[in-house]
Amino acid sequence: MEIATSLNIQGTVIPYEERKNSRSKRLSLRIGRDKVRVTAPCKATKREIREFVEANQDWILAHWVKIQEELLNIPKRQYQDGEALSVLGQSLELKIMKTNQKTMRLRYLKEEKKIEIRLPEGIALENQNEATREILGQWLKRKAREVFQTKLDQVSAQMGVSYKAFRLKEQKTRWGSCSSKGNINLNWRVILAPEQVIDYLIIHELAHLKHMNHSPSFWDVVGQYCSDYDVCRHWLKVNGDRLTL
């Protein structure tokens, strides 16, 4: 069970979520990019949770502010001609040019390892980055859907599981999820990660079809098909904020 609300600590409003978990033996805190989460044992009372949060409010505020400052310092891409973009762990060169065409066009040159983007000659300089970001995002989402679907079908067959449906998502903090109905959701931005990280994420979500939790049995299944899952988890934790356009 989840209870979503917000905290107000010294004038700073912080999105907040409470979650009760039957496997939790104690109260715990997690500071994410977009919210603070408290996980509590099912027997914990509202008063115990409130007192726990109040006792840790200075720590919560300090870590929340630090994370928000780090996010603000992530530089946006400038999309200059010759810039590199990593897709599936492969470095692709952006070739940006202006033509007399009235519409934007993108062409993926697989052999040359390039993405060619043609922009209308008359596009204003201040709009060029956004236009490039838009057409790149559209192409990356199509690429992600194609790659993820193929991998889901292949890996699910290897693992002996069957998922119901696959949806492409765009979320700030979640890379994937598996519902109790067997629906798999994957964040399209993971297409910017190395291929072994994508493989790990797909194995992770499909493993939930066997264990809808993160128990030792769940991780045994993940480890059976992805022996270096710890490395991939760490990569996402360290580099996840930079999987963006």
N, C-alpha and C positions, 0 to 999 in steps of 0.2 A: 504494500500500500504506500502511495506517495502523496505528500501534502505539499503543494507549492505555494509560496508566499514571498515575502521579502524581509530583510533585516535593515534596520536603520542604526548604524553604528557611527556615532560622532558626526551625524549629518550626512553620512554616505549611505545611500540606498543600495543594497546588494541583493540580487535575486537569490532566493533561498528555497531549498527543498528538503523535506523530511521523508525518509524511507525506512519502513520497518522490515526487517529481514529475519526469518526464522533461524538462519544459520549464524547470525551475529550474536556474539557473546558479550559485547561491550559497545558503548557508544563510540562512534568514530566520525571524523571530519574529513571532507575532501574539498579542496578549493579548485574549481574548474575555471575555464575561460569565461563562461557566461553565468555561472551560479555557484553557490556554496551548497553542498549536500551533507546532511547529517544522516548516518545510518545507525539505526537503533535496534536492539533486541525487541521482539514482539511484546515482552512483558514491561518494557520501559514506559513510564507514565509521562504525560505531557509536562508535568512539573520537572521531572528529572531531565528531560530533553532541554527545557528552557534554561534550567540552571547550568547545564553543560555548555550550552551556547554562550550564556552570559559570562561564564568563567573563562571562555576562550575568545572573547570578542576582540581583544587587542591583537591576538595572533591572527584571527580571521581578517581583520582590517589590514594589517601589515602585508599579509600574503596576497590579498585581493588587489591592493594598490600596486604591488610589485608586478603581478601578472598583467594588469591593465597597462602599466607603463611599458612593459616589454612588447605588448601587442601594438602599441602606438609607434614603437621604434622599428617595426618590420617595414622595410622600404617597399614601396609599390614599384612594379616593373615599369620601365620607361618605353619598352617595345621599340628599341632602336634597331635599325638594320644591322644584322650580324649578331644580335643577341642570341644566347643559347637558352633553350627551354628543354627541361628534362621530362620525357614521357616514357613510361615503362622502364625507367632507368637508362634510357638512351638519350644522349644529347642531340637535340635537333636545332639547326640554325634557322633563325627567322630571317626571311628575305622580304623586306617591306618596300613596296614601290608604289608610285602613283601613276595612274593611267587616265585616259580620257573616257573610261567607262563610267556609267552613272551609279553602278552598284559595287559593293565590296565583294571580293572573291578570294577564296582560300584554296590552295592546291598543296597536297602533301606529296612531296617528292621522296619516295621511300629509299630509292637507291642512293640519292645524293644526300640523304639525311637532312632534308630541309623542309620548312613550311613556308610556302610562298604566299604572301598576302598582298593583294592589289586593292588599293584605295582610290576613290575618285580624286581627280586632280584638284578639284575645288574644295576639298574638305579642309576646314580650318585647323590650324595647328593644335589649338586647345581641345579639339574634338578627336584628334587622331588616335591618342592613346585609348580612349574609351571605345572607339569604333574597332580598334584592333583587339582589345580585350573581349568585346562582344562576339566577334566572329571566331576568335580562338576558343572562347567558351563553348560556343555552339558545336564546333568541331570536336573538342575534347569530350563533350558529353556523348556525342554519337560514337566516338571511339571507345569510351568507357563502357557504354551499353553493349557494344559488340564484343569487346574483350571479356567483360565480366560474365556475360551470358554464356560464351563459349567455355570459359573456365568453370563456371558453376555446373554446367552439364557434364563436363569431363570429370571433375573432382567428385561430384555427388555420386556418379557411377562407380568410381574407385572406392568411395567410402561406404557404398551400399545404402545410401539414404536418398530420400526423394523430397524435394521442396515443392511447395504449391505454386508460388509466384515470385517473380523478381521485380523489384522497383529500384530505379535510380533516384537517389536523394541528394539534397544539398543542405547539409547541417553544419553547424559551427564546431561542435565538439564530438559528434558520434561518427565513427567511420563505417559502422555497420550494425545491423541488428537482425534478430530472427524472432518472429512472433510465435505464439503458442499454436497458431494455425498453420505454421510452416512457411510463412512468407519471409523472403530474404530482402532486406534493404541494404544497399551499398552506396556510400558517398562517392559521387563522381570524381571528386578531387584526388582520390587515391590513385587515379590514373597517372598522376604526376610523381608517384613513388616508384622505387625499384620494383621489378617484377616479383621478386621473392617476397616482398612485403604484401603485394596484392594477393599472392598465393596464400600467404599466411592468413590474411583477413578472410578470404573465402573459406578456407579450412575451418577457421574459428567459428564462423557463422553456421556452417553446415554441421559442425560438431554439436551445436545446440539442438539439432534435431534428434540427437541421442541423449543429451543431458541439458535440460533447460536451466543451467546454473553454471557456476565456475568452481565446481567441486574438483577434488583430485582426479575423479573418474573422467571429468570433462577434459582436463588438461592431458590426461593419458591419451585420450582420443586425438587431441590436437597434435601431441608429440609423435604419435604414430605416423602422421602424414606430413608433419613439419618439424623436423628434429631441431631446427634452430629458431623455434618460435620466440624464445626469450630475446634473441638478437633483433628480430623483427618488431616485437613489442617495444623494445627500447628505441629503435629507430623512429617509430611513430611518435613516441613520447617526446623525443628530442627535436624531431624535424616536422612534426605534424602542422605546426603553426605556419610553416612556409609552403605548404601545399595549397597555393592560392594563385590567382591571376592578378 
